[in-house]
Amino acid sequence: MTTTTLDFDTIKTQEYLVNMGPQHPSTHGVLRLVLKLEGEIVHNVDPVVGYIHSGIEKMCESLAYHQIPHLTDRMDYLSAHMNNEAVALCVENALQIEVPDRVKVIRTIMAELQRLASHQLWWCVMGMDMGALTTFFYGLRDRELILDIFEETCGARLTLNYSTPGGVMFDIHPNFQKRVKDFIKYFRAKLPEYNQLLSGNVIFRERTIGIGHLSQKDAIAWGVTGPSGRASGFACDVRKHHPYSAYDRVNFNEILRTEGDTYARYQARVDEMSESLDIIGQLIDNIPEGDHQVKMKGIIKLPEGEFYQRVETARGELGVFIVSDGKKNPYRVKFRSPGFSNLAALNHMSKGVKIADLVAIMSTLDLVIPDIDR
Amino acid sequence: MKEIIRYLNDIIKGLCTLVKGMAVTGHYFFHPKLITTQQYPENRATLKMQERFRGEVIMPHDANNRHKCTGCGICEMNCPNGSIEIITRMIETPEGKKKKVIDKHIYHLGMCTLCNLCVKACPTGAIVMGQKFEHAVWDRSQLTKVLNQPGSEIMTDEKE
């Protein structure tokens, strides 16, 4: 029998293109990545977006201002409340309406609950992307409790449409405070489980530490916001630097990390979960009395001009830009979605990594595809 | 030699973290009461949605087949995606006055985003959100519903 010996130094590999997606479980939706590979090494990532472009910005031009929030539910469906809030705040600023304190506090609590729910889903999907199916069940188990709170007060679990221009849709349910307090107590006890299951796991650490590095300079240059940007040391928390709603009356830390790798982005989100619990804990006992809605006109007309409002969603900075020509419909609406900007940095972060690492990097960016395509 | 020690060290450390993770899952394995999974289709009898849950738009009728809808069309105007169509007709009241009443309140569940704007805008509280959430049907046409029941009429204040 003759044995052939391969001299690996002389074998030339060829660059080739592979489509990852649009139907791929780890892209979390219909995102297509055109990968330029050499063997298993990624040389270039070219995201192709637009597979579920639904024209939300254009549809907004034919809707009245109180109808716009229900469409923004469908953009970033995991931070539906923050999207509603952004539009509501923008319209309120344009009309120079001061909403009651009660509304501000309710909105802040709801936004933090939504952030928790989003981070819980991100955490369990992150584990699943890396092959740890167990985490999926643990994250969803805790998220279910938040969705129950939403269902009781807002009437929906995912597409809340709770924040409307001038207030919130319903007053809080009588059980709301008790349920939220129970949840905080429950989740504080369960959060260490998250670290035990995934953060400390040796396989997980080996696959994340030092992978997909993004420096602070690059994070700022690419406009990577949210926990992904803060993991690179970019202090970009809108809640801290440009407070809206009731964020100016709570104490919380902006989670900043300096490593900028996949593990730092992971840890930033896990730490943010406990910060969110702190914020809710500070507010839940002091919800001021008052109305849950300012009396608004049946048809809201904004003064002529351009209005911009930004909020911190679970993924980063969401900006709402409304151009009004004084009619009952906006002339133009533009959403600055965090997912789109974060995706732009993916190519920069994933040059020279393996395909399996690309999945991990993409997972820590926490992409929601309707948010990118809108 | 150092390499080997580090290699062995890594293996032991790795096993420790695996055991740590397994301890969490093992805890639930031996404490099945802590598991919160719902057996969905089997628990239909006990499964109750919250009172504010938005499942579909319905129009409640009382025992005498009467509803509160005046046919004003405000819900139709407030609907962002045209899920509601109001068809009215004119009738003559016993006093000889002409009055506009609702003929058909057509509701397209397939187009509805359950945003609650129609229910919020309704001046008489004629439409509310129902609790039903199992909406799957065999044919798309079944998703278009007429909310006011045949032969129903409006509740008048003096009869209440």
Interface residues (C-beta under 8 A of the other chain):
Chain A: L63 H66 Q67 H70 L71 D73 R74 T134 R141 E144 D148 E151 E152 T153 C154 G155 A156 T159 N161 M169 F170 H173 E193 Q196 L197 L198 G200 N201 V202 I203
Chain B: D10 K13 G14 T17 L18 K20 G21 A23 V24 T25 T36 M49 Q50 R52 F53 R54 N78 P80 T113 L114 C115 N116 L117 K120 M129
